[in-house]
């Protein structure tokens, strides 16, 4: 009984407050409109700012175990020149390291994309087996690249970014399964990735991914025959200890491949999150030109 009385008293008090507020609103409608608009702008701007901070600082990468994702690069002795791995070094470091759970590679390439409306050049990337499995981001529609796509006799397939799907196909899911001409080769579209999946690219421009099984002796098509190398560090492993492990594996290449591994070269491992916060908000490591000749100092922070 006592609780019922308290609830009724609270309810009557609330009704009184609402009546008072309504009278004030009707008495000063202009002031009320300005106040409501000010609150709306404040809440909206705060939400937008937090979204930017969350997407660039707190959770810049939507991938599985993103805090342990790291990129691997070679640096010259003076630390003013950096480059990616050639195929042989990539394979050896992938197979012989003791500090990474997985390592995958990406090779940048320009793709001439032909469809009914004509041919357009877009930024693309060939990725090594296991790339999508390592990142564990399912396709928005269709599927990502899988192990059978990398076999020599497999039907050529590709996956597109959300932005390219929007630009070329106006977000039409019915394009899945269609065949298009990519660099003169009929290639089937099997998947459309979510908006935040941009592995290898810094912007939201037209991007696509193709399968490429990287072997030691192959010539890798793309930019300077180099492979952008990324992997998950094992739990508890620091970038410094991973770099020391890879340094031992790569040291013999000084004799076989002095162009890529000159005297006193150094392997550097940088986590993507640390670069995102300390560097230029994920612009460098997710670009075909980032963390290269002009970004060497940033990658060492």
ABEGO torsion letter per residue (X at the ends): XAAAAAAAAAAAAAAAAAAAAAAAAAABAAAAAAAAAAAAAAAAAAAAAAAAAAAAAABABABBGAAABBBBBBBBAAGABBBBBBAAAAAAAAAABAABABBBBBBBBBBBBBBAAEBBBBBBBBBBBGAAAAAGBBBABEBBBBAAAABAABBBBBBBBAAAAAAAAGGBAAABGBBBBBGGBBBBBABBBBAABABGBABABBBBBBBBBBBAABBBBEBGGBBBBBBBBBBGBBAAAAAAAAAAAAAAAAAABAAABBBGBBBBBBBAAAAAAABAGGAAAABAABGBAAAAAAAAX
